[in-house]
Amino acid sequence: MISVDALDLKMLAALQDDGRLTNQQLADIAGLSASQCSRRRMRLEQEKVIAGYHADLAGEALGFNVIAFIHITLATHSPDNAKRFRALVNRVDAIQEAYSLTGDADYLLKAVLRDLKSLSDIVNNVLMPHQSVAHVRSSIVLDRLKESTRLPLKELAR
């Protein structure tokens, strides 16, 4: 963990709101000169605090109307089997997020899909037949209550 001060936090909060801010706009928000702001921003990028910049696409506007969470239990718990499963997950574009878990399931996947047929295809033709997978259970999202990638930066100011 790197050390960030109040000015860094102000910059990071502003960039979480709008990653397209120019250096001058960010400097104005943080109360810094443009050159000071640029140096701080470069340091935050080099230290991977700012992991990147991207466009936040609206999936529903593009026809991705189904979000599913898929619980996976592995057939065996060996390093090779886990490696095969991780490789599978990385090949499937519809899987946006994948987590290794404690508890009943070994992994939790978040998939964004166009329709239920696409979910069926991933479950029945990709995941279930894979030699690393023993059990698949999926849940379809009915309503999204909150979605955010924002970090709780106020916690760092304490």
N, C-alpha and C positions, 0 to 999 in steps of 0.2 A: 504494500500500500504506500502510495506516495503522499507527501504532505501538500495540502492545498490550503490557501488562505481565503479570506473573505472576498477578495477581488477575483480569484480563480472561481470561487463558487458563484459569484454574480455572473461571470462570463458563461460558466457551464449551464446555469439556469436559463440564461437568455438563448443559448444555442439549443437547449432542449426544446424551447418554444419555437425557434426558427433557425434551422441549421444553415440557412442561406444568408444570414446576416453578413454584410461586408465588414471588413476590419474596422472601418470608421464607425459604422453603426454600433458594432460591439464595443468599441472604445468609448463611445458616447454613453452607452448604457452602464458600463463599468466605471466610468469616471476616470479614464486613463487616456494618455496620448495614443495615437494610432500605432506608433512604434513600440511602446510598452505593451500594448494589447497584442500586437503581432508576435512579439517575443514570447509572451505568456501562452498564446494559442499554439505556437510551434512547439513549446515545451510540453504542453498537454497532449498534443498529437504524438510527439516522439515517445512520450512515456505511456502511450496507449490509453490514457484517460479518455481522450476522444478517439474512439475506435474507428470512426469513419463517418461519412456523410452519404445519405441516400434519399431517394424520393419515397415517400410513404404512400403506396398505391392503395386505392380503395377497391378491395377485392370484389365486393358486391357490384360495383359499377362495371366490372369486367366479366361478370357472370359467375364468380366463385361464391355460390350461395350456401354451401354446406361446410360447416366446421365440425370436425370429429376429433374426439380424444380416443386414442387406441391404447389399451393396456396389453402389454406383451409379457408372456412368461416364456423363458427360454427352455429348450429341450434338455440341455445340460449346462452346468455352470462351470465351464472351462474357459480359459483365456482364449483359445482358438475359436470357440463357439461365439463368445462375446465379440471377438474381432470380426467374424463373418457377419454377425447381425449389424454391427456398426457400419460395415461397408455397404450392406443392403440399404440401411436407412439413408446413407449419404447419396445413394444413387436415385432415390425417389424424390423428385422435385416437389410433389404435393405435400410431403412431410416438411413442415416449417420448423418444428422444434422437436427435440427428442431428449428425454431425461432418464437417467439411471436412478432407480428408486429403492427405498427400503419398503418392506411390507409385502403384500400379496403378489403384486406384479413386479417384474424386473425392470420394465421400461414403460414410460408414458410418452406417446407420440401425439403431436398436434398436426392434423392434416387439414388443408384447405382445398376444397374440391368444387367442381361445377355442379354436381348432382349426386344423387344416391347411387346411381350406377357406377360412377367413378369410385365411390367409397367401396362398393361391392367388389369392383375390380382389384383394388389395392388389397383388401382383406383376403379375398378368395384366390386371387391369381398371383399375388406378390408375397404377402406375409405368411399366410397359412402353409403354402407349399414349401417354404424355405426350410432347409434342414436344421437351422438353428432355433426355430420357433416351435413351441409345444402348444401354446394356448393364446388366442386372440379374443379380446372383448372390446367392443367399441361403444361409444356413447356419442350421440349427435347433439350438438348445441341447439337449443330451442331459441334462446335469446341471449345476447351479449349484454351483460350489465355494466361492464367496465373493460376498457382495453387501453393499456398504456405501456410505453417503454420508458417512461420517466423514472429516474432514480430519486429517492427522497433526500435531496441534497441538504435540506434543513437539518437532518440528523447529524451531518458533519459539522455544522456550525456550533454545536453544543460544546 
